[in-house]
């Protein structure tokens, strides 16, 4: 009887408080078993809602209707929530804030939800608080309310703000998880401003989100605030900052000095680094190229019995493999085992990829076998690395066997595996097999990328099947896949090879209209083909069209055109273009200077050629063997064999290896001066240096021997040329057709 009376009184009191909400402050009294965790007098004030924010169209008429607000109220629902602490049962049909606003109006809904949020926060029901706050934030964004106003709206009481700290901690997480990072940071700063200290877990979550979003300034500002005014950073805070400095993304490089500074702060703070902290730092060291130092750090940590994991070692293994030290990386794998840390699939996959790229496929297969013995299931990446290595060796049958093994092992095919095989078949010229794989890939619901089609386009391009290239391009456009710049260049060049210059230019400009980022190299395919077809004037006409399309002609365009005019025996136009190139600020490269040297050499102007050669060196450019060979050929053609020999020696001192053209030019120079001993000596030298003579080399010597009557030596060289499979060209046939009667029969010892 007494208990019944108490419950009746309590019920009457609650009804009285709800009905008189406008006149009196809401105070919480209840006797449910869960009420023990709720502080008495939790809510003593209701929030004041700014009418300026209430702009939701379907709520305004209801807000102005007093009868509507008296008839419909959320407070009975609030009471049920207080009683049961069960939002699902209590809110029933009004589970979302949006529905509540539609039914009860905005001010009443936000006041009621605020009470429920604080009840849940006091009861430790943080997941429920997160869900409700996320719902309210979603509403604010939907109707374009000022989300920065939520802070003041959610304060429990201006006189007891400390009771709102849990709500604000969760609000920080809600904002951060929804990428509203400015809002989250604003809540953090306003909490600090009213004298409260947010939980370090919320701060860490915000810091992590800021790092992932690349908000560099806010990351640094938040970290400094934590160090200066709290909450005190913990090891997870420091690890997040370590990751920030070691990631090297969002336009920043790895700042290993600041990362090392974080370690110093950790020691000073008394926090203990975790295995993750160490792995992040070691990964940063390896990214900067300090792989040996990273390995030394691991040894030092092991000596001091500090926690390590497989990620620490994997970073070093990867770093060593990147610089080609694969065998050293394998030794690190063995050391990893000796430390009691088992290699994982990532450890093996890094090594398999490195060995396969190096061409040691047998070791790659052995490592996959070792993984299986250790009950480590190889990943698709492990198999794809092996497939890539086999494709490079043109072992397509073995590649397909490995590929089918992937499916049999239960490992799911991915796009990279298919594209690797497609590329391999295309490189071998087996376009049919590549096309079948592409069809199979699409049947397996793997959407092809531009690279998938790139391989086929290049394959057809190399076979000269332009119609197939155009057909693939049309299919790509149909399915909405844009070719990349390299693919476009192949298509354009393929059209130019068939002399479809205007069509190539039309296709190029259509690509640009579709948003494909084409550059000066794209136009160079047309320029090169026009110049090769001895039409440099038409190529020159493309420059204004390039400028109209905001594509600035580059050094390759100018060099190609200069060479085109030079080969058309128009050196004046070529030199004019060089002057124009300098005038517009395009810096010439080694190839440009070499073209100029050739122009001067062909005209016999060796002083200008040598001056251009020296100018190239003064500009900081390194002449290549073609530059030296051009100069050697020029001096030989003018009979200045002494300077030609000096340039040859300078070339050797530079560490540049002469090729067959270099040797042949110099030998021809000696033969013209009847210095057959020097020419023969060079012939023997080139064979010792594994430089294979060509038909021109043999013809130079045979011509001299025939001209001077040394028939035996000429016939001997001719026989040697045929044994090596070198067919005489027209010039050689002309030389060999000289009648023996016109030659003096002599014999000399060929050294």
Secondary structure, DSSP 8 states (H G I E B T S, - for coil): -HHHHHHHHHHHHHHHHHHTTTTS--------GGGGGS-TT---------GGG---HHHHHHHT-HHHHHH--SHHHHHHHHHH--HHHHHTT--SHHHHHHHH-HHHHHHHHHHHHHHHHHTT-HHHHHHHHHHHHHHHHHTT--GGGHHHHH-S-TT-GGGGHHHHHHHHHHHHHTT-HHHHHHHHHHHHHTT----HHHHHHHHHHHHHHT-HHHHHHHHHHHHHHSS---HHHHHHHHHHHHH--TT----HHHHHHHHHHHHHHT----HHHHHHHHHHHHHTT-HHHHHHHHHHHHHTT----HHHHHHHHHHHHHTT-HHHHHHHHHHHHHTT----HHHHHHHHHHHHHHT-HHHHHHHHHHHHHTT----HHHHHHHHHHHHHTT-HHHHHHHHHHHHHTT----HHHHHHHHHHHHHHT-HHHHHHHHHHHHHTT----HHHHHHHHHHHHHHT-HHHHHHHHHHHHHHT----HHHHHHHHHHHHHTT-HHHHHHHHHHHHHTT----HHHHHHHHHHHHHTT-HHHHHTHHHHHHHTT----HHHHHHHHHHHHHTT-HHHHHHHHHHHHHTT----HHHHHHHHHHHHHTT-HHHHHHHHHHHHHTT----HHHHHHHHHHHHHTT-HHHHHHHHHHHHHTT----HHHHHHHHHHHHHTT-HHHHHHHHHHHHHTT----HHHHHHHHHHHHHTT-HHHHHHHHHHHHHTT----HHHHHHHTS-GGGS--------
